[in-house]
Amino acid sequence: MAVWEVFRQEREGAPFQHGGSLEAPDLAFAEAYAKEFYGRRAESLALWVVPRDSVLEIDEPYVAPVFDRDYRRVDGYSIKVKLKEARERAGTPAH
């Protein structure tokens, strides 16, 4: 028996969410079980059935590189420095 992961969509335009796992000997049975478990009461608009072996698991957390985008973080962007530089360019005295 293979393990299959079922993803369901509740309404049009909504994202697919993991509904659960099921065991089935092949895709035909997995599809039938998924329809029975997640579609019989019309709680799902659409279903995706995927063998668990086809789901890629990423063990380590992904952290995007900064690429000089400190302005997106509150603690990484100092407005005082920018104001001082702008005042110096404009010739306005600092307060």
Secondary structure, 3 states (H helix, E strand, C coil): CEEEEEEEECCCCCCCEEEEEEEECCHHHHHHHHHHHHHCCCCCCEEEEEEHHHCCCCCCCCCCCCCCCHHHCHHHCCHHHHHHHHHHHHCCCCC
